[in-house]
Amino acid sequence: MTVDHTRARLEALDAEAPAMIARTVAWSSVNSGSLELAGLGRMADLIADACAALPGDVVRAPLAASERVRADGVVEPRAHTDAIRVRVRPDAPVQVALTGHYDTVFAASHPFQTPEHVDADILRGPGVADMKGGIIVMLEALKALEGTPDAKNLGYEVLLSPDEEIGSPASAPLLADLGARAHVGMTYEPALPDGSLAGARKGSGNYSLVISGKAAHVGRAFDAGRSAVVAAADAVMRLDALNGRRDGVTINIGAVDGGSPVNMVPDGAVVRFNVRVPDAPSRAWIEVEVAKVVEAVGVRDGIRTHLHGGVTRGPKPMTPVQQQLFGWVREAGAEIGVDLKWHATGGVCEGNNLFAAGCPNIDTLGVRGANLHSDQEYALKSSFGERAKLSFLMLDRFARGVWDARALRAAMADA
């Protein structure tokens, strides 16, 4: 049940909605594509300043370089900016993980750079929904919690990363550590336009298959060459043939790099692909099948293969524990007049990482919006106050013990 101090905070969050929207516009105007280090640095400064309103130290956590495969097959390091961490009351009996990302999919060269108010309810712009608006909603809910008498019972850690849109290669260890310590997780990917949440999520893996052959002059020594491009074509067909063989498993060939002048047998190629899996047995199956493809291509005369990558985000099924958590959140939604539903999705996010570490979580607590990863991305302005209130109610109920986060985490460990 709602208590008097809670009602006051809900009203205050409604009043803060215009300021939340204005800050989202300002943040959207700063390019923070996943590989744009300068823009990400500026965005990190803005977020660190905003996090200073919380009663914990704001820590800039350096991330180790990750690896990427160049078009020529060479594996090279890829630098990242800092993750932002804020830890409050780490000794409190209940611990909540709140995660999000401040990178977007839009490079500095992309034409979509400027937010705009399309109409009274639609704010269009890079990252307004995914997920700069979500970070702002999170912070406002936490500030509201700090004004309540029961906040002392709840500890939390905020973790905001710069690499989620490329699979969290550098921040994954921090997410795993946080998920191992928290009783419950709250992540701020955008909700659907009607407010629906993501339920079950598939797992995902990104791969780069590096293929090496032997170059030769096609006129003088064609038979001496070994074409990496032909071997890559073989790999593509074998990988694509895996689609439809197991329910819910998909393999998408995203790109093929390679080639040479047409009078030269090409000696290098890279096949880049993604897999999605609905459960752990499916993950084991696809890993075996991918290995078979690599072996089959590698036995071609004069061809060498190297597989880089793997499944980095495991599936997040709708377990009984997750169902219980969703039921609680639906209760909170009803309190503010929102009938929350959820849908299974093939998409992945940091919620997958938290779940893999044993942490039950809701991962679409951000603002309502759509057309993500396109130049039509938008957020609904009417959802800023709504989603901040939803998160505040969740935090408040965990703090007051209305919802037993510790028992929820224990039930997940026992499952």
N, C-alpha and C positions, 0 to 999 in steps of 0.2 A: 504494500500500500504506500501511496505517496504521503510523506509527512510535510509539515509546514515549511521547513527550510528547503525542501526539495522543490516545492511549488515556486518559491521565490527564485530559485536558481533557474528553473525552466523559463520563467517570465523574463529574466535577465538575458538568457541566451537568445530568445526571440529578438530582444532589443539590440543585441550585438550583430545580428545578421547583416545589416548594411556594411558594417566595418569588416566583417569576414569577406564579403564580396569585393570590397575595395582592395583589401590586401591580396586577394586572389588575382585580381586584375594586375596589380603591381608585380606579383611574382610571375605571372604568365608572360609578362613583357621581357623577362630575363630568359634568354635561351639557355637551356640546360640539357641539351642532347647528351646521350650516354657517353659519347666520345669527345665532347666539347669541354676540355678541362678548364679553360678560362671561365666559361659561363657557369659551369658547375661550381667553381670556386666562389663566384659572386653569389650564386644561389645558396651555397653553404653559409656564407656570411649572414645573409638575410634570415635564414632559418635559425642559426645560432642566436641571433639577436632576439628572435621571437621566443625561443625556448628559454631565454633568460628570465622570463616571467614565472617560470616554475621554480619550486624551492629546492632544486638540486643543481649540482655543478654541471655545466654544459661542457662536454668533452668532445674534442675533435679526434676521432680514432683513425689513424693512418691505415690504409688498406694495402696489402701486398699486391704487386702486379699479378695480373692473370695472364693467360696465354691465348694467343690467337694464331690461326694458320693463314698465312698470306696466300695470295693467288698463285705464287710460284711454289707453294708447298712448304716454305720455311716457317717454322714455329718461332714466334717472337713475343717478347713481353708486351703487355698492354697496361699502361699506368691508369690509376684511378684517384679521384679526390677522396677526401676523408668522409667517413661515416660520422653522423652526429648522434651522440648518446647523452641521455639525461637519466640519472638514477635517483629515485626519491624513496626514502624510507626502506632501505634494503632489508632491515630487520623486522619489518611488519609481518604479521602472521599470514597475510594473503598477498601474493605477488602477481602482478599483471604485466604482460609484455604488450607494448603498443608499437607497431612497426609501420613503416611506409618508405617511399622512395621519392627523391627529388629530381631524378633524371626523367627525361622524356624521350620519345622516339624521333624528335625533330632536330636534325643537324642545323648548324648555323647557316648553311647554304640553302635550307629548305625555305620556300616562299611563305610558309605559314608561321608567322612570328608575332603577330599583333592581336591581342584580344579585342573583342567588340561586343557591345550590348546589342543583340539582334532585335530583341523586343523586351517587353516588361518582365519576362521570365527566363529568356535564353541568353546565357553568356557563352559566347564562342571564343575559343582561343587555345593555344598549345598548353596542355597540362592543366587546364582549368578543372577537369574532372579527374584526370589520370596523372598525378594525383595531388596537385598543389592545393586544390580546394579541400581535399581530404585531410591533408596535414593540418590545415588551419582549423577545420572542424575538430580534429583530435585535440589540438592545443587548447581551444576554447573550452571543451568539455573538461579537460584536466584542470584548467584554471577555476572552473565552476566547482569542481570537486574540492579544491583546496579551501573553499569557503564554508565547508560543511563540518559539523562537529565529529563526524565519524571518519574523516579522511585519515586520521592517525592509524586506523586499522588496516589501511591499504598501502602497500608499496608498489612501485611500478618502475619500469624502465622503458624509455622511448628510444627506439633505434631507427634512424632515418638514413637510407643508403643511396649511393649515387650510381648503382649498376643493376637495378632490378630489371630494366627493360632489355638487358642483354643476358639475363639469366642469373644474376647475382653471383658471378664467378668469384668475386673478391669478398663480398660481404657474407657469403654462405657460412663460413665458420662462426661469425658473430651471431647469426640467426640461430645456428645450432646450439651455441652456448646459451643464448637467451631462452630458447625454447626448452632446454633441459632444466632451467631454473624456475621458470614461471609456472603458475598453476593454470592460467588461462591466457589466451592471446586475443588481441584486437588489432586488425589490420585494415588499412583505409583505402583499398581499391574502391573505385566508384560502384555504387549500386546501379541497377537498371533504372530506366526513366520512371517506372511505376513504383520504385522503391524496393523491388525484389532483391534478395540476396543470392549469392552463389552458394549452392549446396555442395554436393560431391564434385570434386575436381580430378581430372586426369593427371597423371604424372607426365613429365616431359624430358626429353634428352636431345641435345644438339650434337651432331657429329660432323667431322670433316675427314673424308677418306682421301689420303694423299697417295697418288699413284705415280710411280716412276717407271719409265720405259727406256728406250735407247734411240737417240737421234740418228738420222741418216739422210743422205741425199736421195730424193725419191727417183732421180734419173739414173745415177751411177750405182747406188747401193740400196735400193728399196728393200730387198730381202734381208739386209743386215739390220734394219730398223725394227723397233718394237713400239707400236703406237700406244701411248698412255691414254689418248683420247678414245680410241677404240675400246680399251679396257674400261675406261670410265663409262662408256655407253653400255657395256655389258653390266657393270655394277648398277647403273641406274635402272635397267630393265629388271634385274634380279631383285633389287630393293622394292621397286614399285609392285612387283608381283606378290609381295608379302601382304599388300592391302587386301582385305576381305577374307583372309585366312583365319583370323581370330577376332571375335566380336569386340568392338570398341577400340581396336588397335589400328592406328593410322601411321603411315610413313609418307612424309612429304619431301620430295626432292626440291630444295630451295634454290640451288645454283650449281652450275658446273663451270669451273675455271680451267683454262688450259688452251692448248693450241699453239700453232706456229705458222710461219709462211707455208703456203700450200705446196711448195717444192721441198719441204722438209718433213720427215716423219717426227711427230711431236713426242717429246720425251717426258712431259709432265702434265698432270691434271689433278684437280681437286674436286671431289663430289661432296657437296654440303647438303645435309638432310636432317630432318627433325622427326622424332617418333613421339607418339602420345599413347599412353597406356592407362586403362581404367583401374587396375589393381596390381598387387604384387606378383601373382602368378603370370599375368600378362607381361609384366616387366621382365621377368626371368625368361619368358618365351622369346621376346623380341631380342633380348641381348644374345641369346643363343643363335637366333636366325641371322642377325647382323654379322656375327662372327663367321657363320657359314658362308655368307656372301663374300666377305673379305678373303676368306680362305680360297673360295672358288676363283675369284679374280686373280688372286696372287699366284695361283699355279699356272697361269698362262706363261708361255715361254718368254723369258726376258722381262717379265713384269714383277715389280716389287710394290708392296702396299704397306701403308701405316695408317691405323685408325686412331684419330684424335677425338676426344670428347666422350660423352656417355650420358646416361640418365642422371641428371643433377637435381631434379625435383621429383620426389616420389609421389604416387597417387595420394589423394586425400578423400577417402570414401566417406559416405554418410553412415557412420557407425552409431550404435545406441547412445554413446556419450555425446557425439555431435548432435544427435537428434534432441537430446535433453537440453543442450546449450541453445539450440535454435528455438526450442519451446520457451525457454526463459526470455530470449530476446524478443520473441513475438509478444510475450506479455508486456514487455516494456514498450513495444511499438503501440500496442492497443491503448496504453495509458496516454499517449500523445495523439491518438486518433489515426494511427497508421496500421493498416492490416498487412502485416509482413508475410510474404511468401518467399520461397526459394526454389532455385532451379539448378539442375546439374549442368556442368560446363566442361568443355575441353580445355579451357584456359587454365593457366597456372599463375601462381603468385607466391609471395612470402608466406602465405598461410600454409602452402605445401611444406615449406621448410620447417615451420613451427610444428606442424603435425608429425613430421618425420622424427622430431626430437621428443615426441610424447606430449605435446602441448595442445589440448583442445582449443579451437579458435574459430572466430567469425572473421571473415576476411574481406567483406564488402560493406564496410561501415562508412565509407566516404559519401560524398554528395551524389545525388542522382544525376545521371548524364548518359551520353551515348556517342556513337560515331568515333570511338576511340581509335587512336593511331591513324587518323586521317585529318585532312584540313577542314573537316566539318565537326571536329570534336566540340561538344558543348556540355555545360553544366546548367542545371535548373536552379535559378537563384532562390526560388521558394524552398529549396531543400536544405539550405545552409543551416538555418535555425533548427529545422526538423532533425537533421542528422546529428548536430551537436547535442540536442536534447536527448536523442536516443543513446548516444555514447555516455552522456552524463548519468542517465538513469541506470545504465549497466554498471558503471563504476560505483555509483552510490549504493546499489543493491549488493554488490560484492563487498563493499566496505561495511555495510550494516549487517552482513551475514544473512540477508534474505535469500541470497543464492550462495551455496556452499562451493566455492571454487576449489578448495582443497579436496573435498570429496570427489569432485568432478575429475580432477587430475588423477586421483588414486584409482578411480574406476577405469580410466584410460590405461593406466599401467597394468591393471589386473585383466584387461580384455585380451 
